[in-house]
Amino acid sequence: MRHRAKGRGLSRSTSHKRAMMRNMAASLFEHEGINTTVAKAKEIRPYAEKLITLARRGDLHAIRQVEQKIKDRAILTKLFKDIGPRFAARPGGYTRILKLGHRPGDGAEMARIELVSE
């Protein structure tokens, strides 16, 4: 039974999933879009949107909170100087998920998660 079990395990340990989420979020902010499986895209969406919301705030506490998740300084700078102000007037929904069909190797359903252009 799934009592109080939120989210998807993605067949990974907690530390592996945490590291994967941080890396995927960093790649999403760096390239402004990534191709992945649908399950991973649905899992990364709220994680990335919370980071963008903090970047919209832009104060020192928000910088330090995001710095715990995103370790690369260049991506952190891009997030606070470029991505955060771009979504300043938008009340949410900073990402979109587009389904791409099935992966040839194993048939996994693929998707593209990208930042909404505004």
Wavefront OBJ file of the C-alpha trace (Angstrom):
o trace
v 0.000 0.000 0.000
v 1.127 3.541 -0.757
v 0.179 5.162 2.532
v 1.646 8.689 2.468
v 4.155 7.716 -0.223
v 4.465 10.755 -2.485
v 6.184 10.941 -5.821
v 7.850 8.256 -7.888
v 10.752 6.149 -6.662
v 12.129 5.787 -10.207
v 13.858 2.561 -9.071
v 16.601 4.503 -7.295
v 17.824 4.983 -3.772
v 17.010 8.279 -2.084
v 20.506 9.688 -2.516
v 20.645 8.633 -6.181
v 17.250 10.192 -6.882
v 18.262 13.430 -5.109
v 21.463 13.649 -7.154
v 19.578 12.895 -10.375
v 17.008 15.619 -9.665
v 19.746 18.186 -9.005
v 21.594 17.241 -12.201
v 18.435 17.270 -14.319
v 17.378 20.655 -12.928
v 20.839 22.076 -13.645
v 20.697 20.725 -17.213
v 17.190 22.119 -17.671
v 18.313 25.591 -16.605
v 21.514 25.414 -18.657
v 19.926 24.262 -21.933
v 16.357 25.489 -21.219
v 15.014 22.084 -22.274
v 15.944 18.393 -21.972
v 14.690 15.097 -23.381
v 13.943 12.410 -20.806
v 11.305 9.836 -19.907
v 7.790 10.990 -19.068
v 8.073 9.785 -15.452
v 11.295 11.736 -14.886
v 9.860 14.820 -16.591
v 6.779 14.737 -14.350
v 9.006 14.315 -11.303
v 11.423 17.149 -12.190
v 8.690 19.691 -12.977
v 7.698 20.710 -9.406
v 11.353 20.571 -8.303
v 12.455 22.990 -11.030
v 9.459 25.281 -10.624
v 10.170 25.735 -6.915
v 13.747 26.750 -7.771
v 12.477 29.253 -10.353
v 10.064 30.698 -7.785
v 13.002 31.238 -5.420
v 14.967 32.839 -8.279
v 12.067 35.245 -8.854
v 12.419 36.429 -5.260
v 16.123 37.015 -5.720
v 17.039 37.860 -2.111
v 20.060 36.475 -0.277
v 18.107 33.748 1.495
v 16.652 32.532 -1.812
v 20.132 32.468 -3.362
v 21.435 30.364 -0.493
v 18.489 27.972 -0.691
v 18.969 27.411 -4.421
v 22.736 27.152 -3.937
v 22.121 24.044 -1.812
v 20.544 22.351 -4.819
v 22.445 23.810 -7.811
v 26.210 23.710 -7.283
v 27.380 25.183 -10.601
v 27.966 28.951 -10.280
v 27.352 29.661 -13.982
v 23.938 27.975 -13.899
v 23.102 29.687 -10.602
v 23.950 33.061 -12.117
v 21.853 32.321 -15.209
v 18.939 31.271 -13.021
v 18.955 34.483 -10.961
v 19.980 37.001 -13.645
v 18.139 35.607 -16.660
v 15.458 33.009 -15.887
v 14.062 34.485 -12.644
v 13.392 37.990 -14.038
v 11.949 36.494 -17.236
v 9.148 34.879 -15.206
v 8.668 37.787 -12.770
v 5.134 38.529 -13.978
v 4.092 34.882 -14.403
v 2.281 33.337 -11.395
v 3.481 29.773 -12.072
v 3.671 27.181 -14.819
v 7.238 27.906 -15.912
v 7.770 24.561 -17.661
v 5.953 22.500 -20.268
v 6.136 18.779 -21.005
v 5.815 17.643 -24.613
v 5.461 13.928 -25.296
v 7.781 12.592 -28.005
v 6.674 8.980 -28.457
v 8.511 5.815 -27.515
v 12.273 5.235 -27.283
v 13.436 2.672 -29.860
v 15.638 0.660 -27.478
v 13.247 -0.240 -24.676
v 9.945 1.387 -25.631
v 9.987 3.880 -22.758
v 7.721 6.856 -23.324
v 9.887 9.929 -23.950
v 9.124 13.582 -23.309
v 10.762 16.965 -23.602
v 10.574 19.270 -20.620
v 11.381 22.871 -21.432
v 11.051 26.337 -19.992
v 8.107 28.291 -21.360
v 9.284 31.161 -23.532
v 7.797 34.510 -22.611
l 1 2 3 4 5 6 7 8 9 10 11 12 13 14 15 16 17 18 19 20 21 22 23 24 25 26 27 28 29 30 31 32 33 34 35 36 37 38 39 40 41 42 43 44 45 46 47 48 49 50 51 52 53 54 55 56 57 58 59 60 61 62 63 64 65 66 67 68 69 70 71 72 73 74 75 76 77 78 79 80 81 82 83 84 85 86 87 88 89 90 91 92 93 94 95 96 97 98 99 100 101 102 103 104 105 106 107 108 109 110 111 112 113 114 115 116 117 118
